[in-house]
Amino acid sequence: MEGSINGSLNLIGYGLSAIGGGIGVGLVFAAYINGVARQPEAQRVLQPIAFLGLALTEALAILGLVFAFVLE
């Protein structure tokens, strides 16, 4: 067929989930920086929480990538 578009919407869905992951990481570290700026002595408590939030957010983005290729 002339003029038809072939492809998969799965990769568009992954692109949207990657944007969501980027926004999530930005929000996690914005909250971390804000908390440390307000109370520098709380850095030892907030830093592991921030890295846990980073890991969970990135894990969801990687899971979206896996599902994009599995469902293709």
N, C-alpha and C positions, 0 to 999 in steps of 0.2 A: 504494500500500500504506500502510495506516495503521500508524504506529509504527515505520517503518523509518528508519534513519539513513543519509543520503547524505553523502558526503564522500570525502576522500582521506587515506590514511595517509602520503602524502609530506610533508605539512606537519607531522605529528607527528614524523616522522623529522628534519625540519629543526629543530624545537624541541629535540630531544635533541642534535643536533649543535651547536646554539648554546650549550647548557649546557656541552658538552664544550669548546667554544672559550673560554668564560668561565673555566672551571677552568684551562685551559692558560695563558691570559694571566696569571691569578693566580699560577700556579706559576713562570712565567718571571720575573715581577717580584719575587716573594718570594725567589727565588734571587739575583736581582740585588741587592736591598736587603741580603740577608744577606752577600753577598760584599763589598759596599762597606762595610758596617758592620765587617767583620773586617779589611779592608785598604783604607782610603780611597784609597791611591795607585793602586790597580788600577781606579779608576773609568773612566779613559780607555780601558782595554782591555775592560772588561765592558759599558760602555754600548752600543757598536755591536752586540755579540752579543745583548744583551737586545732591542734594537729589531729585529734580524733574527728572533729568536724570536717577537716580537709580530707581525711582518709575515707570517711563515709560518703562525702559528696563525690569524690573522684571514683569511688567504687560503683556508684549508681551510673555515672557517665560511661564507665567501661562496660557495665552490664548492658546499657543501651546499645553500645557498639556490638557486643556479642549477639544480642537479639536481632540487630539489624542484619547481620550476616546469616544467622541461623534461619530466619524467616524468609530470606530471599529466595 
